[in-house]
Amino acid sequence: MSATRYLPFVGRLLIGLPFAMSGFSKLGAYSATTGMIDAVGLPFPPLAFTVAVLVELGGGLLLIAGYRTRSVAAALALFSLATAFSFHSNFADQNQMIHFLKNVMMAGGLLQIAAFGAGAFSIDNRHQAGEPGTGAAVAAH
C-alpha cells in the first residue's frame, strides 16, 4: 500500500482541524467575536457569529470526516475568501496582510479538495470497491 493513499486524509485533517478549533474557540468568546464583527461593519453580529461557528466547527469536522467533501470544501473556500476581504484587507498592517494571504492559501487548498474529492479514508468513499483501508465493502457478486 502506497503512503500517498494517506495524503488526502492528512490534508483534510490539516485544513479541517484549524477550522474546527477556530469555531470551537468562538463558543467561549461570544462578546469578543460579535464585537469584532460589529467593528468591521457587518450587519447582525449575533447572526454572523452563529454562521461563523457553524461553518468553522461544522465544516471543519465534516471535512475531516470526508462527508460531502466537495461541497464542504467549496463552502469553506468561499468562507475563507469572504473573511479575508471582510476582516483582513488592511494591507498597511503587516499582520492583517499575512492573515489575508493565509486565508487565500487555505481557499486554494480547499478548491483542490473540491476539485479532486475526499480521497481514501473518507465517508464519501466508503463504498468504493477494491480500496483496502477505506472501510469500503467489496462487491460480493
MDAnalysis code that builds the backbone (N, CA, C; Angstrom):
import MDAnalysis as mda
import numpy as np

u = mda.Universe.empty(423, n_residues=141, atom_resindex=np.repeat(np.arange(141), 3), trajectory=True)
u.add_TopologyAttr("name", ["N", "CA", "C"] * 141)
u.add_TopologyAttr("resid", np.arange(1, 142))
u.add_TopologyAttr("resname", ["MET", "SER", "ALA", "THR", "ARG", "TYR", "LEU", "PRO", "PHE", "VAL", "GLY", "ARG", "LEU", "LEU", "ILE", "GLY", "LEU", "PRO", "PHE", "ALA", "MET", "SER", "GLY", "PHE", "SER", "LYS", "LEU", "GLY", "ALA", "TYR", "SER", "ALA", "THR", "THR", "GLY", "MET", "ILE", "ASP", "ALA", "VAL", "GLY", "LEU", "PRO", "PHE", "PRO", "PRO", "LEU", "ALA", "PHE", "THR", "VAL", "ALA", "VAL", "LEU", "VAL", "GLU", "LEU", "GLY", "GLY", "GLY", "LEU", "LEU", "LEU", "ILE", "ALA", "GLY", "TYR", "ARG", "THR", "ARG", "SER", "VAL", "ALA", "ALA", "ALA", "LEU", "ALA", "LEU", "PHE", "SER", "LEU", "ALA", "THR", "ALA", "PHE", "SER", "PHE", "HIS", "SER", "ASN", "PHE", "ALA", "ASP", "GLN", "ASN", "GLN", "MET", "ILE", "HIS", "PHE", "LEU", "LYS", "ASN", "VAL", "MET", "MET", "ALA", "GLY", "GLY", "LEU", "LEU", "GLN", "ILE", "ALA", "ALA", "PHE", "GLY", "ALA", "GLY", "ALA", "PHE", "SER", "ILE", "ASP", "ASN", "ARG", "HIS", "GLN", "ALA", "GLY", "GLU", "PRO", "GLY", "THR", "GLY", "ALA", "ALA", "VAL", "ALA", "ALA", "HIS"])
u.atoms.positions = np.array([
    [0.844, -1.174, 0.000],
    [0.000, 0.000, 0.000],
    [0.893, 1.242, 0.000],
    [0.613, 2.150, -0.906],
    [1.410, 3.362, -1.051],
    [1.080, 4.376, 0.046],
    [2.104, 5.050, 0.527],
    [1.909, 6.079, 1.558],
    [1.072, 7.234, 1.032],
    [1.042, 7.415, -0.293],
    [0.260, 8.523, -0.845],
    [-1.235, 8.334, -0.632],
    [-1.669, 7.107, -0.337],
    [-3.086, 6.871, -0.036],
    [-3.522, 7.666, 1.189],
    [-2.590, 7.905, 2.099],
    [-2.922, 8.593, 3.344],
    [-2.929, 10.115, 3.193],
    [-2.326, 10.615, 2.145],
    [-2.170, 12.060, 1.998],
    [-3.490, 12.829, 1.926],
    [-4.527, 12.340, 1.216],
    [-5.783, 13.094, 1.227],
    [-6.368, 13.247, 2.639],
    [-6.314, 12.189, 3.440],
    [-6.821, 12.298, 4.811],
    [-5.982, 13.276, 5.624],
    [-4.664, 13.174, 5.504],
    [-3.783, 14.089, 6.245],
    [-4.064, 15.531, 5.820],
    [-4.248, 15.748, 4.530],
    [-4.573, 17.084, 4.037],
    [-5.887, 17.598, 4.596],
    [-6.923, 16.738, 4.588],
    [-8.215, 17.147, 5.150],
    [-8.083, 17.456, 6.634],
    [-7.290, 16.671, 7.338],
    [-7.075, 16.889, 8.769],
    [-6.355, 18.221, 9.011],
    [-5.304, 18.483, 8.236],
    [-4.523, 19.706, 8.424],
    [-5.309, 20.966, 8.073],
    [-6.259, 20.866, 7.168],
    [-7.088, 22.021, 6.831],
    [-8.323, 22.083, 7.733],
    [-8.935, 20.944, 7.997],
    [-10.177, 20.933, 8.772],
    [-10.002, 21.213, 10.247],
    [-8.908, 20.739, 10.833],
    [-8.706, 20.904, 12.275],
    [-8.618, 22.375, 12.693],
    [-7.853, 23.221, 12.009],
    [-7.849, 24.638, 12.410],
    [-9.223, 25.305, 12.291],
    [-10.008, 24.921, 11.277],
    [-11.368, 25.456, 11.182],
    [-12.188, 25.038, 12.397],
    [-12.159, 23.750, 12.721],
    [-12.934, 23.253, 13.862],
    [-12.472, 23.910, 15.161],
    [-11.178, 24.048, 15.338],
    [-10.647, 24.683, 16.550],
    [-11.074, 26.149, 16.633],
    [-11.060, 26.837, 15.516],
    [-11.466, 28.238, 15.493],
    [-12.944, 28.384, 15.838],
    [-13.780, 27.529, 15.259],
    [-15.210, 27.567, 15.576],
    [-15.475, 27.247, 17.025],
    [-14.778, 26.252, 17.555],
    [-14.949, 25.864, 18.956],
    [-14.504, 26.991, 19.887],
    [-13.394, 27.636, 19.563],
    [-12.895, 28.712, 20.429],
    [-13.837, 29.911, 20.439],
    [-14.549, 30.141, 19.326],
    [-15.511, 31.237, 19.285],
    [-16.644, 31.021, 20.286],
    [-16.971, 29.774, 20.585],
    [-18.052, 29.493, 21.537],
    [-17.765, 30.087, 22.908],
    [-16.505, 30.186, 23.264],
    [-16.125, 30.764, 24.551],
    [-15.789, 32.240, 24.478],
    [-15.982, 32.843, 23.315],
    [-15.610, 34.249, 23.137],
    [-16.711, 35.001, 22.389],
    [-17.943, 34.809, 22.829],
    [-19.085, 35.417, 22.134],
    [-18.957, 36.936, 22.049],
    [-18.740, 37.596, 23.180],
    [-18.688, 39.068, 23.203],
    [-17.547, 39.606, 22.349],
    [-16.380, 39.012, 22.477],
    [-15.227, 39.471, 21.699],
    [-15.466, 39.272, 20.205],
    [-16.044, 38.126, 19.844],
    [-16.263, 37.827, 18.426],
    [-17.333, 38.724, 17.829],
    [-18.466, 38.886, 18.534],
    [-19.515, 39.764, 18.000],
    [-19.038, 41.215, 17.965],
    [-18.192, 41.607, 18.914],
    [-17.623, 42.955, 18.898],
    [-16.742, 43.179, 17.685],
    [-15.943, 42.173, 17.332],
    [-15.075, 42.277, 16.160],
    [-15.920, 42.322, 14.881],
    [-16.969, 41.522, 14.837],
    [-17.860, 41.517, 13.672],
    [-18.513, 42.890, 13.520],
    [-18.961, 43.452, 14.632],
    [-19.579, 44.781, 14.626],
    [-18.567, 45.845, 14.204],
    [-17.328, 45.717, 14.669],
    [-16.285, 46.714, 14.384],
    [-15.965, 46.821, 12.894],
    [-16.102, 45.722, 12.152],
    [-15.830, 45.787, 10.709],
    [-17.071, 46.183, 9.916],
    [-18.189, 46.383, 10.628],
    [-19.388, 46.889, 9.980],
    [-20.315, 45.854, 9.386],
    [-20.122, 44.593, 9.714],
    [-21.048, 43.580, 9.208],
    [-22.373, 43.680, 9.958],
    [-23.495, 43.494, 9.261],
    [-24.791, 43.582, 9.939],
    [-25.069, 42.336, 10.781],
    [-25.915, 42.510, 11.782],
    [-26.394, 41.405, 12.617],
    [-25.267, 40.552, 13.199],
    [-24.421, 41.125, 14.031],
    [-23.304, 40.364, 14.611],
    [-23.699, 39.037, 15.269],
    [-24.842, 38.950, 15.994],
    [-25.184, 37.638, 16.574],
    [-25.434, 36.569, 15.500],
    [-26.073, 36.964, 14.405],
    [-26.310, 36.018, 13.309],
    [-24.993, 35.643, 12.629],
    [-24.144, 36.630, 12.391],
    [-22.840, 36.355, 11.776],
    [-22.003, 35.445, 12.669],
    [-22.088, 35.641, 13.980],
    [-21.386, 34.774, 14.932],
    [-21.862, 33.328, 14.776],
    [-23.179, 33.136, 14.745],
    [-23.748, 31.791, 14.621],
    [-23.314, 31.134, 13.315],
    [-23.367, 31.889, 12.230],
    [-22.949, 31.353, 10.930],
    [-21.472, 30.974, 10.967],
    [-20.637, 31.840, 11.536],
    [-19.199, 31.560, 11.596],
    [-18.915, 30.292, 12.393],
    [-19.578, 30.131, 13.536],
    [-19.363, 28.930, 14.355],
    [-19.816, 27.687, 13.600],
    [-20.990, 27.750, 12.981],
    [-21.490, 26.584, 12.242],
    [-20.584, 26.229, 11.070],
    [-20.144, 27.233, 10.327],
    [-19.285, 26.976, 9.165],
    [-17.936, 26.429, 9.612],
    [-17.317, 27.082, 10.597],
    [-15.976, 26.669, 11.009],
    [-15.986, 25.332, 11.743],
    [-16.821, 25.215, 12.757],
    [-16.843, 23.979, 13.545],
    [-17.443, 22.836, 12.735],
    [-18.633, 23.068, 12.177],
    [-19.289, 22.024, 11.390],
    [-18.523, 21.682, 10.134],
    [-18.116, 22.701, 9.387],
    [-17.374, 22.461, 8.152],
    [-16.046, 21.779, 8.396],
    [-15.345, 22.198, 9.438],
    [-14.062, 21.571, 9.765],
    [-14.211, 20.097, 10.084],
    [-15.216, 19.773, 10.906],
    [-15.429, 18.365, 11.278],
    [-15.894, 17.532, 10.089],
    [-16.781, 18.096, 9.260],
    [-17.232, 17.368, 8.068],
    [-16.084, 17.139, 7.088],
    [-15.217, 18.133, 6.953],
    [-14.062, 17.979, 6.062],
    [-13.144, 16.871, 6.558],
    [-12.867, 16.848, 7.847],
    [-12.011, 15.801, 8.415],
    [-12.617, 14.425, 8.172],
    [-13.929, 14.314, 8.391],
    [-14.611, 13.029, 8.208],
    [-14.715, 12.645, 6.735],
    [-14.607, 13.623, 5.859],
    [-14.748, 13.336, 4.439],
    [-16.190, 13.117, 4.038],
    [-17.100, 13.894, 4.625],
    [-18.526, 13.773, 4.316],
    [-18.955, 14.962, 3.465],
    [-19.504, 14.663, 2.273],
    [-19.895, 15.708, 1.322],
    [-18.729, 16.684, 1.113],
    [-17.597, 16.076, 0.922],
    [-16.330, 16.796, 0.956],
    [-16.224, 17.896, -0.085],
    [-16.644, 17.624, -1.295],
    [-16.517, 18.641, -2.346],
    [-17.336, 19.886, -2.011],
    [-18.574, 19.693, -1.583],
    [-19.435, 20.832, -1.231],
    [-18.919, 21.566, -0.006],
    [-18.503, 20.812, 1.001],
    [-17.984, 21.420, 2.232],
    [-16.713, 22.210, 1.927],
    [-15.819, 21.643, 1.134],
    [-14.575, 22.337, 0.792],
    [-14.862, 23.617, 0.011],
    [-15.811, 23.564, -0.911],
    [-16.167, 24.763, -1.676],
    [-16.749, 25.837, -0.755],
    [-17.613, 25.429, 0.169],
    [-18.197, 26.387, 1.115],
    [-17.123, 27.000, 2.012],
    [-16.197, 26.182, 2.495],
    [-15.111, 26.701, 3.332],
    [-14.184, 27.621, 2.537],
    [-13.989, 27.328, 1.259],
    [-13.168, 28.206, 0.414],
    [-13.826, 29.576, 0.275],
    [-15.128, 29.584, 0.017],
    [-15.850, 30.857, -0.082],
    [-15.814, 31.609, 1.244],
    [-16.001, 30.888, 2.347],
    [-15.941, 31.492, 3.681],
    [-14.559, 32.093, 3.926],
    [-13.511, 31.371, 3.542],
    [-12.142, 31.862, 3.731],
    [-11.898, 33.146, 2.950],
    [-12.381, 33.190, 1.716],
    [-12.215, 34.402, 0.912],
    [-13.042, 35.557, 1.470],
    [-14.276, 35.255, 1.894],
    [-15.128, 36.301, 2.477],
    [-14.502, 36.885, 3.735],
    [-13.957, 36.028, 4.593],
    [-13.329, 36.539, 5.814],
    [-12.027, 37.272, 5.499],
    [-11.312, 36.836, 4.474],
    [-10.088, 37.546, 4.080],
    [-10.413, 38.987, 3.702],
    [-11.429, 39.160, 2.859],
    [-11.772, 40.502, 2.398],
    [-12.501, 41.318, 3.463],
    [-13.279, 40.673, 4.324],
    [-14.044, 41.394, 5.347],
    [-13.212, 41.794, 6.552],
    [-12.281, 40.939, 6.955],
    [-11.567, 41.152, 8.212],
    [-10.077, 41.444, 8.052],
    [-9.481, 41.058, 6.947],
    [-8.017, 41.106, 6.849],
    [-7.508, 41.883, 5.636],
    [-8.260, 42.874, 5.179],
    [-7.856, 43.577, 3.956],
    [-7.132, 44.898, 4.220],
    [-6.721, 45.137, 5.454],
    [-5.923, 46.326, 5.769],
    [-4.452, 45.992, 5.512],
    [-4.014, 46.187, 4.272],
    [-2.667, 45.777, 3.886],
    [-1.575, 46.675, 4.457],
    [-1.958, 47.803, 5.043],
    [-0.969, 48.648, 5.719],
    [-0.475, 47.980, 6.999],
    [-1.275, 47.061, 7.517],
    [-0.922, 46.292, 8.719],
    [-0.344, 44.949, 8.259],
    [0.942, 44.751, 8.480],
    [1.627, 43.524, 8.049],
    [0.915, 42.270, 8.558],
    [0.460, 42.281, 9.812],
    [-0.221, 41.124, 10.391],
    [-1.507, 40.807, 9.629],
    [-2.269, 41.839, 9.279],
    [-3.511, 41.615, 8.536],
    [-3.227, 41.101, 7.131],
    [-2.153, 41.579, 6.518],
    [-1.788, 41.083, 5.192],
    [-1.422, 39.597, 5.264],
    [-0.718, 39.198, 6.315],
    [-0.371, 37.782, 6.495],
    [-1.640, 36.951, 6.650],
    [-2.589, 37.430, 7.456],
    [-3.857, 36.705, 7.628],
    [-4.635, 36.640, 6.310],
    [-4.614, 37.732, 5.553],
    [-5.281, 37.745, 4.258],
    [-4.697, 36.668, 3.349],
    [-3.374, 36.652, 3.239],
    [-2.716, 35.667, 2.377],
    [-2.945, 34.245, 2.873],
    [-2.959, 34.040, 4.184],
    [-3.238, 32.716, 4.760],
    [-4.633, 32.246, 4.342],
    [-5.603, 33.146, 4.412],
    [-6.958, 32.769, 4.019],
    [-7.041, 32.443, 2.530],
    [-6.329, 33.217, 1.710],
    [-6.315, 32.950, 0.270],
    [-5.664, 31.595, -0.008],
    [-4.569, 31.300, 0.685],
    [-3.908, 29.993, 0.504],
    [-4.819, 28.847, 0.941],
    [-5.530, 29.029, 2.061],
    [-6.460, 27.984, 2.507],
    [-7.544, 27.765, 1.459],
    [-8.045, 28.860, 0.885],
    [-9.065, 28.731, -0.155],
    [-8.521, 27.934, -1.336],
    [-7.275, 28.169, -1.707],
    [-6.668, 27.403, -2.797],
    [-6.601, 25.921, -2.497],
    [-6.168, 25.563, -1.303],
    [-6.131, 24.154, -0.905],
    [-7.517, 23.542, -0.864],
    [-8.477, 24.305, -0.376],
    [-9.854, 23.812, -0.313],
    [-10.434, 23.609, -1.708],
    [-10.083, 24.486, -2.644],
    [-10.556, 24.297, -4.017],
    [-9.949, 23.048, -4.647],
    [-8.725, 22.686, -4.260],
    [-8.137, 21.426, -4.719],
    [-8.972, 20.245, -4.214],
    [-9.377, 20.313, -2.953],
    [-10.217, 19.245, -2.394],
    [-11.561, 19.229, -3.104],
    [-12.140, 20.413, -3.358],
    [-13.420, 20.477, -4.066],
    [-13.297, 19.872, -5.463],
    [-12.171, 20.076, -6.113],
    [-11.974, 19.565, -7.469],
    [-11.708, 18.068, -7.505],
    [-10.905, 17.566, -6.570],
    [-10.438, 16.184, -6.650],
    [-11.096, 15.235, -5.660],
    [-11.892, 15.753, -4.732],
    [-12.631, 14.897, -3.814],
    [-11.864, 14.546, -2.556],
    [-12.510, 13.735, -1.746],
    [-12.030, 13.413, -0.400],
    [-10.851, 12.464, -0.381],
    [-10.778, 11.580, -1.348],
    [-9.733, 10.563, -1.321],
    [-10.078, 9.440, -0.362],
    [-9.070, 8.653, -0.055],
    [-9.260, 7.483, 0.812],
    [-9.567, 7.920, 2.242],
    [-10.053, 6.978, 3.013],
    [-10.339, 7.191, 4.431],
    [-11.334, 8.325, 4.634],
    [-12.429, 8.271, 3.878],
    [-13.468, 9.289, 3.979],
    [-14.831, 8.618, 3.930],
    [-15.802, 9.292, 4.504],
    [-17.175, 8.788, 4.433],
    [-17.633, 8.775, 2.980],
    [-17.261, 9.788, 2.214],
    [-17.667, 9.850, 0.805],
    [-17.220, 8.626, 0.017],
    [-16.070, 8.062, 0.325],
    [-15.518, 6.946, -0.448],
    [-15.610, 5.606, 0.264],
    [-16.483, 5.492, 1.227],
    [-16.572, 4.242, 1.996],
    [-17.131, 3.084, 1.182],
    [-17.771, 3.362, 0.072],
    [-18.374, 2.282, -0.714],
    [-17.594, 1.940, -1.976],
    [-16.398, 2.471, -2.123],
    [-15.603, 2.148, -3.304],
    [-15.049, 0.742, -3.168],
    [-15.416, -0.108, -4.098],
    [-14.947, -1.496, -4.074],
    [-13.469, -1.563, -4.406],
    [-12.796, -2.504, -3.782],
    [-11.404, -2.759, -4.092],
    [-10.428, -1.760, -3.519],
    [-10.847, -0.961, -2.576],
    [-9.968, 0.040, -1.957],
    [-9.723, -0.352, -0.510],
    [-8.708, -1.159, -0.232],
    [-8.458, -1.548, 1.149],
    [-8.113, -0.348, 2.011],
    [-8.597, -0.389, 3.246],
    [-8.293, 0.672, 4.194],
    [-9.269, 1.825, 4.171],
    [-10.260, 1.797, 3.268],
    [-11.221, 2.888, 3.217],
    [-12.498, 2.528, 3.949],
    [-12.606, 1.303, 4.399],
    [-13.844, 0.861, 5.013],
    [-14.869, 0.476, 3.961],
    [-14.434, 0.392, 2.716],
    [-15.340, 0.103, 1.621],
    [-15.676, -1.382, 1.580],
    [-16.896, -1.636, 1.244],
    [-17.328, -3.015, 1.080],
    [-16.972, -3.474, -0.329],
    [-16.377, -4.616, -0.438],
    [-16.043, -5.175, -1.741],
    [-17.286, -5.875, -2.267],
    [-17.588, -5.649, -3.529],
    [-18.785, -6.236, -4.128],
    [-18.760, -7.748, -4.004],
    [-19.865, -8.301, -3.534],
    [-19.959, -9.745, -3.301],
    [-20.295, -10.499, -4.579],
    [-20.839, -9.831, -5.554],
    [-21.255, -10.538, -6.771],
    [-20.495, -10.071, -7.953],
])
